[in-house]
């Protein structure tokens, strides 16, 4: 089953320390590129989280954000008067450099680092819960990527069917197109009363048929379509392989157009290239 690289996951957990919330967003990218935003008290989790991302995902730009809202504690916070005096003195010293300094707000002083000593949170259960919650969010993200991948699979499969239909319809029409081209040349020679050796004319007609033969291109189109379907049914990450197969399909469609001797060949080439481009846009999101 294929997986999309575009998805979102959110998990929340309430504990004695407060509320933990993980949000993970992923978009398409050539490689796996994680970006982490963690509270300072949980920076130690960066390494384990990156390891889990590497094991769980192959490609995508992944933004992982963890928010901690601490619970209110019964134990009152203690006031560090010495720290407050130092900060106030520093603020007053800076105020002398300003022509009209604003008054110092006591509530703002209380919010400065180190003024209020709050009870420390036990880091071990907090880190364990945060890591477990991340694993839940990562599984949710993978499920969402798989569900989105199923929708991409349906869209791509429809376009593969259309390519095969275009190739089969053109293959059935080619004998008639070559006969019509042959008759057109013979009729033109009669109209201008061109005196040409019949054997030489036959040789030229054979060479024209060979140059206009697109059976090989049509066969390769069917082969590449089968390879795309095989890749789509793989359990591995196939985004890069699908990119390559789109290039090969486009190459055959271009060759088909360059050999066109009939408007139907040209139209089939254009239709196939449009279908390939539509698939290419979807494949950009496949892991």
Phi, psi and omega in degrees: 000137179276156180234137173284155174266357182256117180193171179217145177217147179215131178224142182227145180217135177257131178224179181297337180276342183140211184241127175258136178224120174257134170232129180235126176239138177226141176227172185290145178198153183295327182232178174277119182230093181276145174230122185247138172233110184235149171297153181302326182288350182237022179297335182295345181277353186302314181297306178301325180292317178298322178298316180293325177295317180296325180283331185266334185230153179253322183219163175121150171271116189242120178255120182245121183236127178244129179239135178240119174254107186290144178283152177286134183259147177292326181289127182289151176284142180266143182268126178267091185296322181297318179295321179296317179299318180298317181289322179294318179298319179294320180295320179294325179294320178292326182298332180293343179271353183251138184292318180229077183288146176284153179292145181281125182270125180301324180294326178291326178296319180297335181274353180289148183302130174089352181285317176252123176267110181266156178300135180285144178273139176294114189286331186295305178295329179295313180294320180297316180293320180296321180289319178295321179294324177297318179299322177295317179295321179295319177295321177296319178298315180297321177297317180293322177294323178292319179295316177296323178297324177298323177291321176297320180301317180297317180294318181292320181298322178297321181286328174296319176300318181294322178296315179297323179294317178299315182294319181292319179297318180293319180300320179291333183271344187300313179305316178294323179296319179293320177296318180296320178295320178297314181294325179298317180293317179297318179296319180295321178296322179291322182296321182264008178053046181282126179269103183226144180297125182303323180293319178294320178297319180296321178297317179296321179294322177295316179297321178297317179297322179293318180293333184264358183288119181246016181300320181295318179296320179294321177297318181291327176300314178298321180296315180295323177298318178298321179294322177297316179297320178298317179295321181294335179269001180284153177271352181271169173291125189236008184304314182293321178296320178295323175302315180297317181294328175295322177297318180293318177299318181294325178298316180293322179296321178294318179296322177301316179293324181290339179263008187296130172241003183213149181299333180292325177293316179299315181294321178296319179298316180295315181299318181294320180294325176296317179296320179296317180295322177296319177293320181301321179296321180288323184292336177302337181263002183271134181294000000 
